[in-house]
Amino acid sequence: MPTTQLYLASGSPRRQELLAQIGVQFERISAPVDETPLENESARDYVLRLAKAKAEAGWQAMLAQGKNPLPVLAADTTVVLDGQILGKPLDASDAAAMLAQLSGRSHEVLTSLGLRTNTGTEVLLSVSSVTFMPLSPAQIAAYIASGEPMDKAGSYGIQGTAGLFISDLQGSFSGVMGLPLHDTATLLARHGLGLLAVSA
């Protein structure tokens, strides 16, 4: 049986699938944190702070549960338009408002990574630019009816039906999904983990 290399402090099925995709053997650990933005906090500071906090929370949970001490990886993804953080929608009306804002425009998707080891926490940031085609009210309504937007930052998932709406992407497709694979592999390799570390 493969040996677990790290703990993933995330409940996101997409992050779990992406991490497995690059051959990392991991075990999920629950580490909820308060995700409320601080007053006047920039979007970049926000995602970096949350990734670090989630990694630290995962580390503390690992210690509290008496688990085998291993590095803890965490991530946070935020959609940003005109400096405003677009989180997960509260309801269908909120999702419709967000999608109307994104329609025909470019926005940023910020995904931060935090890796907690016994020497501290390293964080990094992946920034992607995503451009939506103009969306009609009927297209927005049909997409919301699919249920896909309701648990996703910015009210859309690039890996799902919303991929139809994206006319341009500059950056990391997997980063927009929630875990930038190249950046993740590079971060892990610096700590002797993952496939890139094999040839390092």
N, C-alpha and C positions, 0 to 999 in steps of 0.2 A: 504493500500500500504506500503511495507517495507520501513523503514527509511534508507536513504543513510548514510553509516558509514564513507566513505572516498572518496577522489578523486584519480583516477589513471592517472598519467601523462605519458601516453603511448598510441600510436596509434596501437600497435600490437594486432591483433585479437587473437593471441595465448595467450598473457598475460591476455586479457580480459576473455577468456574462462577458463583459469586456476584459476583466481581469483574468478570467478562465481562458479567454481567447488567446492570450499571450503566454499561456502555459504556467502561470503562477499558481502554486498550491496554497490555498488560503482557507481560513475558517472565519465565518462572520461573527462579529461581536457587537452586541447592542450598546450604544453609547449616545443616548439622546442629549442634545444641548439646546439651550435657548437660542433661537435663530432671529431674534428681534434685532434689527439694525440699531446702532447707537446714534444718538443725535449728531447730525452733521457728518456722519461717517460716509466716506466715499465708497462706491461700489467695490473698488479694488481692495481697499482696506477691509471691507466687510467680508468678502469671500476668503481672503487670506486669514483673517481672524477666525472665521468659522472652521476652516480646514484644520488649523492648528488646535482649536478648542476640541474638535471632534476626535482628533488623533490623541490628544491628551486624555480625553474622557475614556476613550477606548483602552488606553494604557492603564488608567486607574481601575477600570472594570476588570481588565486582565489580572491585575495584582489582587484585587478584592476577591476574585473567583478562584485564585490559586492556580491559574492556568500556567502552562509552560511559557516562560518569558520569551516572547518573539516581538519583532517590530510590528507597529500598528499603522496601517495606511488609512487615511480618510480623505474625503474630497467634498467640495461644495461647488455648485453651479448656479450662476445668476445671469439672468437676461437683463440687459441695460439699454434703455432708449432715452436719449437726451439727458443722460446722467441719472435717470430714475430707475430704481430697481423694480423689475417686474417679477414678482414671486409667483407662487402657485395660486390659481384663481380661487376665490372664495365660493363662487357659484357660477352658473352658466352666464349670467349677466356680466359678471366680472371678466369671465373668459372672452366674451364677445367684445367688451370694451378694449381689452388688451390686443386682441387680434386686429381690431379696427385701427389701433395705434400703429401696429407693425406693418399693416397693409401698404405696399408700394414703397417701403422705406428700408434702410439698412440699420441694423442694430448690432450691438456687441454681445457675445456670450463669453462670460468669464468663468473658467473652471480652475479652482485652486486645488492643490494637492498638499497634504501634510503627512510626513512619515516620522513617527515617534520611535526612537530607539533609546537604548540606555545612556546615550550621550546627549540626548536632547531631541528637538523637533526641527526638521528641515521642511520649508514650504516653498512652493513655486506656483507660478500663475501661467495659464494658457489663455490666450486672447484670440477669439475668432470673430470675423465680421460676417453677418448673415443678411442677405437681402431678400425680402419677400416681394413677390409679384403683387399687383393690386388685387385685392379680394372684394368680391361683391358681398352684400349682406346675406344673400342666399348661400354662398359658399361658406361663409363663416358659420351660419346656422347649421348647415349640413355637417360641418366638421365638429361642431360642439355636440350635435346629436349622436355622433359616433362614440362619445365619452372619452376619447383620447386626450383632450386637453386638460382634464380636471386634476391630475396629480403632477403636472409638469410646470416648471418655471417658465414664465412667458406664455403659458397656455398652449404650448405645442411641443411635439416630439419629432425631431428631425428624422428619426429612424422609422417613423410611421407614415400615415397618410399625409402629414404636413410636409413631407419631402417634396410633394407636388408643388407646393407654394414657393419653394426656395429657388430663386433665379440665379443666385450667386453665393458662393461661400469662399471666404478667404480665411484659411486657418486649418483647424483640426475638426474633421467630421466627428470623430470619437470624442473629442473635447466638448463639442456641442451636446453630444449624447450624455456626457457626465464624467468621462474618464479619458483624457488624452493619452492614447496608447504609447506614442513615442516618448512623451515627457514622463509618463509613469515608468516605462522600462528604463529610461535613463536615470531617473531618481533611484529606482531600486538597485540598479547596477552599481551606483556609487556606494551602496551598502552591501555589495556582494550578493545581491539577490536577482533572480530572474535570468532570462536567456541572454541578455546583453552582457551580463557578468561572466558568462561562460568563456567568452572570447576576449574579455578585458585583460 
